[in-house]
Amino acid sequence: MIFGPYTFLILIIFVASLLIQGYLSRTYGQWGNVRNSRNLTGAELARRMLDENGLSNVPVNPVPGNLSDHYDPIRKVVNLSEANYYSPSVSALAVAAHEVGHAIQDKVRMPALVLRGHLAVPLSLGMNLAPLLLLAGVFLHFTGLIWLGVILFGAALLFHLITLPVEFDASRRALAYLNGRGLTGGRESQGARAVLTAAALTYVAGFAMALAQLLNVLGIARSQED
């Protein structure tokens, strides 16, 4: 890490991110041990929700890993971690409904999701290059490289900013479906909301980290010009 005026803020956000990850793991684990009253597995819930939204052509597949659940907009597949695919827990319902929420976004061509899809590959490359360009610029005293790194850090912030409404909307769709179909109620509804809220906090932390990093490299760039 190159130290700048916001390095301490980055460290604080990093620690907060670790705490949020721990909170997510605890919340997910807690409700992962609670069987939902409808005895639906994540796979069954996803299949039902997809079919009811005119997405019977979208398959639901199990994938290895912990919390590796995701919707693949290129292959049009809902991928659920094996634990959520086979489990009839409250956590499995919440996560499965969230991923199907992304599939519905794809169907209706939600602008933020479409934009994120177009920017994902180039911005991921830029995010990997940004620290290298910054380091090279500082050590070579080449301000052009430093400012190019700043631009790429700004692009990373843009990606995180676009991600927030996409994830929040998917969780909104998930909770609306679960509660609207009577699949969760009372304590189960609270559990599903808790799981999705904990997951949302990780995206907020990611945005905060990207913002702090951008402010930090801006400070470094300005100091190099003085």
Beta strands, then each sheet from edge to edge (+ up, - down):
strand 1: 60-63
strand 2: 70-72
strand 3: 77-81
sheet 1: 1+ 3+ 2-
end
